[in-house]
Amino acid sequence: MKWLIVVLWSTIGTDGKIDAYVFTEPTFDTKEACVRHALDPNEIPKYVSKLVAEGMFIDDKGQPQKIDRVMCSQADKVKEILSLSNDISI
């Protein structure tokens, strides 16, 4: 089982969905390894840079969005949730 780092914001996008970003690289063999990596002060700037490059860290007014939660999730569960969320309309 592989684990992924997932970032959630407390905002809701214009499409009615919660803003989230899933880092598909790197993957981790255990939750503990994922958490250690996500909390590593040497790794955090790399993740922030990726979010900025993807436009996920800046809101429509050009301001940084406050991250609500960073978590480690099982890759298969993330895929399942993403698949289900495409079928949901709000």
N, C-alpha and C positions, 0 to 999 in steps of 0.2 A: 504494500500500500504506500502510495506517495502522498506527501503533504505539501501544501502550497501556502504562501503568504497572501492574505486577503486584506485589503484596506477598505473601510467603510466611512462614508461621510454622513453627517446628520442631516444633510440636505436632500431634497427630492428633485430630480431632474425635471426638465420641461416636459418630458414624456411620461411623467408620473412614477418613474422608477427611482429607487434608491441609488444614489451614486456609489459605485464600488469599482475597485480595480483588483484584478487577480494577477499576481506575478506567476507566470508559468515557468519561469527560470529564476533561480534554481529550484529544484525539487528536493525534498528531504525524505529520508527513509523512516524517520520517527517524528512524532510531534515535538518531543524534547529538543531534537536537533533544529527543527524549524523555529521554535521559540527562542532558542539560544541565538540563532542567526538574526532573527527579527529584532532582538534586543541589543545586538552587538553595535556599540557606538561607531565602530569603523565601517559598518555596512549601511547604517541608516542614511548617510548622505547619498549613497548610490541609489537607494530606493526613492528618495526625494527627487533626485535628478531625473530619474525615469518618469516619475509622476508629472513633473514639470514639463518634460519633453513631450509627454502624451497629452498635455493640456488638462490633466485631471486635478491639478493642485490649484488652479486658478479659476475663479468664478467668472461670470459674464461681465463683471465690472472690473476685472483685472486684479482682484484681490485674492490673496491666498485663502483657500477654504480650510476650515478647521477639521482635522481628521477626528472622527468620533471613536473609531476602534480599529486596531490592527490585530488580526488573529491568524492562527494556523488552522487550516481545514483540510480534510481528506480530499484529494483530487477528484475522486469519483462522486463525492457528495457535491462538490462545487459544480461539476458538469451537470448533475441531476437538477440542482437548483436553477442553474442558468437555462436549462432546457424547459423547466416548468415555468420560469418567469416570462418566457417568450409567449406563453399561452394565456397569460394573465393580462387583463385590461382593467384599468382603474378609471 
